[in-house]
Amino acid sequence: MTEFLNELTRRATHGDQAALAALLERVDPQLRARLHGKIAAKWQSVLELDDVLQVTYAEAFLKIADFEARGETTIVDWLTRIAENNLRDAVKGLGRQKRPDPARRVTRQESAGEQARSLLGVLGGGDPTASRVFSADEAARLLRQA
């Protein structure tokens, strides 16, 4: 079995895309086993292992010529490293999406009235109209009283 994988790897690194496809199909169960449980529970509703592997396999097609087996390093080790990096990048991206837009933050540099209007603008959304400005001023006054 190992000899067969080595031959597929050799052919894949020399540009044989069919060999690479067969190789990825063969090592998929091993790769899945290595990555099992690495997606934190809080991300499992928006990120699946298949998503990570799809990007990993696309990257493998683009970078297979760069793979060199060294010592005990195997194609599965190489793919695992790529997949773990892709997983880390995906989680970072999801984490960034959770942060609020800096343009919509209420800052401390504003006066109390401006802070209240900013906060109400963020919460209420939309463009300021005469009635919204009046309502915001009234709400700011009530907020200061409280």
Backbone torsions as a table, in degrees:
resi	resn	phi	psi	omega
1	MET	NA	-46.9	-179.5
2	THR	-61.8	-40.1	179.0
3	GLU	-62.6	-39.5	178.4
4	PHE	-64.1	-43.5	177.4
5	LEU	-64.2	-38.7	177.7
6	ASN	-62.6	-40.6	179.0
7	GLU	-67.3	-43.0	176.4
8	LEU	-61.0	-41.4	179.1
9	THR	-62.9	-46.3	179.6
10	ARG	-58.6	-47.5	-179.7
11	ARG	-64.7	-40.6	-179.0
12	ALA	-63.9	-40.9	-179.4
13	THR	-69.8	-16.5	177.2
14	HIS	-98.7	16.3	171.9
15	GLY	99.0	2.8	179.7
16	ASP	-80.6	100.3	-176.5
17	GLN	-68.7	-32.0	176.7
18	ALA	-65.1	-38.7	177.5
19	ALA	-65.6	-40.2	178.4
20	LEU	-64.5	-42.4	178.3
21	ALA	-61.1	-43.8	178.4
22	ALA	-65.2	-40.1	178.9
23	LEU	-62.0	-47.4	-179.5
24	LEU	-63.3	-36.9	178.0
25	GLU	-64.4	-39.7	-179.4
26	ARG	-69.3	-39.0	-174.4
27	VAL	-92.0	-5.5	-178.4
28	ASP	-53.1	-47.4	179.8
29	PRO	-60.0	-39.5	178.3
30	GLN	-64.3	-43.3	-179.0
31	LEU	-64.9	-43.6	177.6
32	ARG	-60.2	-40.9	179.5
33	ALA	-64.0	-40.2	179.9
34	ARG	-67.6	-31.0	-177.0
35	LEU	-94.8	-8.0	-178.4
36	HIS	-54.7	129.7	176.5
37	GLY	81.3	2.9	-177.8
38	LYS	-87.5	-10.2	175.9
39	ILE	-90.8	117.6	-178.0
40	ALA	-59.5	148.3	-176.5
41	ALA	-54.7	-37.3	-176.7
42	LYS	-68.5	-17.1	-180.0
43	TRP	-103.2	-8.1	-173.8
44	GLN	-64.6	-22.2	179.2
45	SER	-78.4	-17.9	-178.0
46	VAL	-121.0	-5.0	-178.1
47	LEU	-140.7	126.3	179.2
48	GLU	-115.5	157.1	178.0
49	LEU	-57.8	-37.4	178.5
50	ASP	-59.8	-35.1	177.6
51	ASP	-62.3	-46.8	-179.0
52	VAL	-64.4	-43.5	-178.3
53	LEU	-68.4	-34.5	178.2
54	GLN	-60.6	-45.5	178.2
55	VAL	-66.6	-40.3	179.6
56	THR	-61.1	-45.0	-179.0
57	TYR	-69.1	-35.4	175.5
58	ALA	-63.7	-41.7	177.7
59	GLU	-64.5	-38.0	179.0
60	ALA	-60.9	-41.7	178.2
61	PHE	-62.1	-35.0	-178.7
62	LEU	-79.6	-29.8	-171.0
63	LYS	-116.3	7.2	-174.7
64	ILE	-59.4	-30.8	-179.9
65	ALA	-64.8	-21.8	-179.8
66	ASP	-83.1	-12.9	-176.8
67	PHE	-72.1	132.4	173.8
68	GLU	-132.3	124.0	175.5
69	ALA	-73.3	123.4	179.6
70	ARG	-126.8	119.8	179.0
71	GLY	57.1	-121.0	-178.1
72	GLU	-89.8	-1.7	179.5
73	THR	-68.2	126.2	-179.0
74	THR	-114.0	174.1	176.9
75	ILE	-62.0	-33.8	179.1
76	VAL	-67.2	-38.4	176.3
77	ASP	-62.0	-44.3	-179.3
78	TRP	-62.7	-47.0	179.6
79	LEU	-66.3	-36.1	177.5
80	THR	-62.1	-43.9	179.3
81	ARG	-62.3	-43.3	178.1
82	ILE	-63.0	-45.4	-178.4
83	ALA	-63.9	-41.7	178.9
84	GLU	-64.6	-38.9	176.2
85	ASN	-65.1	-41.5	178.4
86	ASN	-64.6	-39.8	178.0
87	LEU	-63.5	-45.5	178.9
88	ARG	-60.5	-44.2	178.6
89	ASP	-63.2	-40.9	-179.9
90	ALA	-64.0	-42.7	180.0
91	VAL	-66.6	-40.4	176.1
92	LYS	-60.3	-43.6	179.2
93	GLY	-62.7	-41.7	178.0
94	LEU	-65.8	-37.3	177.9
95	GLY	-64.7	-38.8	178.4
96	ARG	-66.4	-35.3	-180.0
97	GLN	-66.0	-23.9	-178.7
98	LYS	-78.9	-18.2	-178.3
99	ARG	-77.2	145.3	179.9
100	PRO	-72.0	154.8	176.6
101	ASP	-64.0	122.2	-178.4
102	PRO	-56.1	-29.3	-179.5
103	ALA	-69.4	-18.6	-177.6
104	ARG	-103.7	10.3	-180.0
105	ARG	-81.6	146.7	172.6
106	VAL	-87.1	128.3	-176.6
107	THR	-106.2	159.1	179.1
108	ARG	-76.4	-17.3	-176.8
109	GLN	-72.1	-15.5	-179.2
110	GLU	-82.0	154.5	174.1
111	SER	-68.1	168.2	-179.1
112	ALA	-57.7	-42.8	179.6
113	GLY	-65.2	-41.9	179.0
114	GLU	-65.9	-38.7	177.9
115	GLN	-61.8	-43.9	-179.2
116	ALA	-63.7	-42.8	179.1
117	ARG	-65.3	-40.8	178.1
118	SER	-61.8	-46.3	-179.8
119	LEU	-61.4	-46.1	179.5
120	LEU	-65.0	-34.6	177.5
121	GLY	-65.1	-41.9	178.4
122	VAL	-65.1	-45.1	-177.7
123	LEU	-71.2	-38.2	-176.9
124	GLY	-85.6	-28.2	-179.7
125	GLY	67.5	179.1	176.2
126	GLY	79.5	172.6	179.1
127	ASP	-82.2	150.4	179.4
128	PRO	-70.6	131.9	173.2
129	THR	-116.0	170.9	-179.6
130	ALA	-57.8	-43.3	-178.9
131	SER	-68.8	-36.2	177.6
132	ARG	-67.3	-40.3	178.6
133	VAL	-62.7	-46.6	178.6
134	PHE	-60.0	-46.9	180.0
135	SER	-61.7	-40.3	179.4
136	ALA	-65.7	-42.2	178.0
137	ASP	-62.7	-42.3	178.7
138	GLU	-64.8	-43.5	178.7
139	ALA	-64.6	-38.9	178.4
140	ALA	-64.0	-40.9	178.4
141	ARG	-61.7	-45.7	179.8
142	LEU	-65.4	-36.4	178.7
143	LEU	-65.4	-42.2	177.9
144	ARG	-63.1	-39.2	179.1
145	GLN	-64.1	-39.5	-178.3
146	ALA	-69.1	NA	NA
